[in-house]
């Protein structure tokens, strides 16, 4: 069997090999497309948390309790249920039956830790549904929190939701500051204790510049800021860089863009609000490149875009980081890179070429050379 200048010396090998190779390539492409689609979706989470109205500049979060599921052998205890008891120390308001039915039961409750003492580890703390009533917010009502008593000290999680498991008690002691308490057996943050990325070291390993907020901040003090974008910022325009900062807020888009500043959004009272001169607008590549609501500090890698015309500053900011991904790809964490096919396309092409070399040979000429007269 032949094709022009070439002939098949192993037809079975060629046709069987090509069919197998085509199936393998198709399967590789389908698997890659599936992973690529999953990578563009937000990661699933046991805890559903939403941003809520709170003090300006503070990361106010609340647990969406309608999505809660209790671990096996435990009952889900919600703050919505606890709130049905309109406790009043001056009036004899009976405890509702749904709350009384949970007394001395093994429960699990998801919420935010409220420290009752200083330090980063403690044995007794309060658990609340929302950070609105944590630290800087209004004092919670008796039916809005649980007193948690652990046998051993546990680590304080400032904004990460924790799942507390233990025995629940309806134990009204308003003079001691509570009406509900839990004898805690476990406290589990909803995410693994992943260390923060060292932005300086990661940028160095990846061979990328680390964005410096100082030139941006200097523009605010310049009398003619609209015509004096620093050369340091203009030099970064269009280049890939690493941004290390704190997430202040998110836009309403899908995926939302993030306002990332240089300093913690809730570090001071009153908080330092984001401005054109202390924050960068970050446009994530997809929904998976957005940190959880409770994760304020984040490191991004993306393409720096400088808005040179002041008329565009209100919408795009002075500096915008586009096609942004979490972390620093190329700095020792392949998990941060975009999905790639399991078998690179160059290896698919090499396999096809090898198959051709094994199964095809040049056709020999069957014509005698014509003698010249």
Helices and strands as residue ranges (DSSP letters): E 2-3, E 6-8, H 11-39, E 49-51, E 61-63, G 65-67, E 75-76, H 79-82, H 97-100, E 106-115, E 121-128, G 131-133, G 142-144, E 145-155, E 162-173, G 174-176, E 178-189, H 199-206, E 209-210, H 214-221, G 225-227, H 231-236, E 240-250, E 257-261, E 279-284, G 287-289, E 297-306, G 310-312, H 313-316, E 319-326, G 334-336, H 345-359, E 360-362
